[in-house]
Amino acid sequence: MGNVLDLLHHTVTSPWVYLLIIAVTAIDAFFPAVPGETVVITAGVFAAGGEPNLVLVIVTAALGALVGDHISYAIGRGGGANRLARLPAGSRRRASSEWARRAVDGRGGMILMTARYVPGGRTAVTLTMGAVRYPLRTFFLYDGLACITWGIYCGLLGYFGGLAFEHNPLTGLLAGVGLSLAVTGLAEAARWARRRARARAADGGRGR
């Protein structure tokens, strides 16, 4: 375990870590399997010890997320609607896409900012916004704000975890990632509960 931590520390305190953060958070925006939050939180944990620089971690995380969201938007605009239509009925990605399409029509900016904290949700929302030709300038403004707040959230989550467990960075990292997963899980649970409540209401209306 000590060797793993030494390797992790060497990687995170390298000047190249900022490019790594940009790359990972950009890819994570349209390919959620890549752990963008984990990388930013990890950098934040080690930033509590002085390296890397916390402000640069937050800035590069926000920049990478902004670039990635715009790539996802461009994919949607370049034919994403057809791809979304071919997703298997009943699948989680299909449900996320249908939810995103309905949400974008009514409150696009707010849902974009909220979805940035939900890995699968943010990809579905940005793809859908591109597919429905949501105004690019408005998308940029809302997404820029969302990415900045997300970068601050992830960076500070790791930073305060690092401060709380200064002599055990692994515990600080696990605490930060665990809290991030808990927040994401609560958001997903709330969305699932709302969707289920609407389905019950619709079934009740048809039964009258």
C-alpha positions, -999 to +999 in steps of 0.1 A: +000+000+000+029+023+008+043+019-028+009+026-043+006+058-022+042+069-032+033+063-069+001+082-065+018+111-047+045+113-073+019+114-101-004+139-085+025+163-075+039+162-110+034+194-132+018+171-157-011+165-134-029+196-146-029+182-182-041+149-168-070+166-150-081+185-182-079+153-203-098+131-178-125+155-169-130+163-206-134+126-215-156+120-185-181+145-198-191+123-228-178+089-216-189+086-179-169+054-173-138+077-168-136+088-132-134+125-135-146+133-100-121+108-085-091+124-102-101+159-091-108+148-055-075+129-054-056+160-065-075+181-039-065+156-012-028+161-020-033+198-025-039+200+013-002+192+016+009+220-007+012+202-041-005+204-065-019+239-064-056+238-053-066+268-075-050+253-106-067+219-098-101+237-097-094+258-128-082+228-149-111+206-137-136+233-148-118+238-181-117+201-189-154+196-180-163+226-202-144+212-232-159+178-227-195+191-223-191+210-256-177+179-273-208+160-261-230+188-273-213+187-307-219+149-309-255+154-301-258+182-327-241+161-353-265+132-352-270+123-315-308+123-319-306+092-340-282+075-316-305+083-287-335+069-306-316+036-311-309+030-273-327-001-260-362+006-246-362+003-208-324+008-205-309+032-180-294+053-208-327+055-227-345+065-195-318+092-188-321+105-224-359+107-223-358+125-190-332+149-204-353+157-235-383+166-214-363+186-190-344+206-217-377+217-232-389+233-200-359+244-179-327+238-199-303+260-180-312+248-146-312+212-155-278+215-172-263+229-140-279+202-119-270+174-143-233+183-140-232+165-107-248+133-121-223+114-143-248+096-166-272+125-164-248+152-176-239+132-206-275+126-215-284+163-210-255+177-231-261+151-259-298+160-259-292+197-259-271+193-290-296+170-306-325+195-300-303+224-312-303+242-278-288+277-284-250+274-282-244+307-265-269+300-238-255+265-234-220+280-230-231+304-203-250+279-182-224+252-187-195+275-178-212+283-145-219+246-139-184+235-146-169+262-123-191+252-094-184+215-100-147+221-101-149+240-068-170+213-053-147+184-062-115+203-054-127+214-020-141+180-012-107+165-016-089+194+000-109+193+032-106+155+033-069+159+030-068+184+059-090+162+081-068+132+075-035+149+070-014+119+082-034+094+063-041+106+027-057+073+017-084+078+043-089+114+031-092+102-005-117+075+005-137+100+025-138+125-003-148+099-030-173+083-006-190+116+000-191+124-037-207+090-044-232+096-016-242+130-031-246+114-066-266+085-051-290+109-034-295+129-066-302+097-085-326+084-058-345+117-058-348+116-096-360+080-095-385+089-068-399+118-088-401+096-119-419+069-100-443+094-084-452+108-119-457+073-133-481+065-104-500+097-109-503+090-146-515+054-139-540+068-114-553+093-139-559+066-165-576+044-140-604+070-133 
